[in-house]
């Protein structure tokens, strides 16, 4: 197979999200980029007596079933795995997993954050790692885990995509885009922070060697060959294993000054930069600096995204009151504009549960009237997310000294026409929506580049722009109405979110 020609074999992307997993195959070349979903399976956490856990064994079986289906469809050139960030599995000296991995929404994390900040203050943590303060960052989860009986026998820490890669190949490594989300990664040096790891009483030997997107991660083990029907020697490639990093790699930007919103369960809104922004102003604004492809920095802030609607719908479904997504969006379009707005980043929205009641509680606290119908709640959430996108991107541009020309909305939220239009209206910037499958595309593009089939990051993005369906939204309406709505929020645009450490925590 010659370089820069189409591969006759497909690339398999294992893409695990917070609520479901998929195996997608893709063909890639200089003028071709096509995806086929071959298997989808649920990702449902399990609440045990000691906390909320991921059923990672079910995820592993779903992945193997998907790879078996992919093998039946024809040759597979390689496999790449991406998942959400921060969560991990612990292995003992024999390589056995020590219990199911904890879910990042488990309540143990908030208490542990105080323990870490008593040792390494918020300023020090940010100066090294540059991470947004979130109570579920890996560094805080590890502090909680250190009090368990398991901890004494733990020898290796593997983030979720690295754990699944280990089970496929037997190799041990840490892909850098996901490692950068732990709070134990030096954002300037591009390596594990020995200083922070030591200060917090962790063993440096627990943290595996780092891999870059595109590095080989081994070949599949014999039992994987037997189960899936894939040939022996099928390679596994380290992709940008943090799903947001894969999604940003597939942003179809063809001009400078772009911002992005990777919109799914979370809205990850920010910029791509050549170097981290580690100023005190950036820390106070609660922005994160995470690695992207080719040493880039994803300078962004996590915003509670479509999770708000997902939990509302689960509540309505339990009551027999969910009319379905199309009817809800139609009702939202008819609902009164700006009847109620919320701050999506309130910690009260983080855990699973009765989301409409939590929205009501924030609205009452801020002197607003709760919506009276599901359509009103949907409009409230979508307008509030558009305002959060505006606030976050304006702050990011100011802190990084950038001018913005366009916003790219990728991921499942790019299908939501109301959210995309209202993001354009709120920001006053044009929005390009799509691709919805940005994460899988980024995963497959990195694999294809590792085999010489596509060029660098700019070429990858141009290929996405040429081959994928995109929608464009121009700003409409009176932006002063958005200004007035923003002024009603519980916190001004320059005030930190409730998930940040309070003054004096450092």
Order of alpha helices (4+ residues) and beta strands (2+ residues): beta-beta-beta-beta-beta-alpha-beta-beta-alpha-alpha-alpha-beta-alpha-beta-alpha-beta-beta-alpha-beta-beta-alpha-beta-alpha-beta-beta-alpha-beta-beta-alpha-alpha-alpha-alpha-beta-alpha-beta-alpha-alpha-beta-alpha
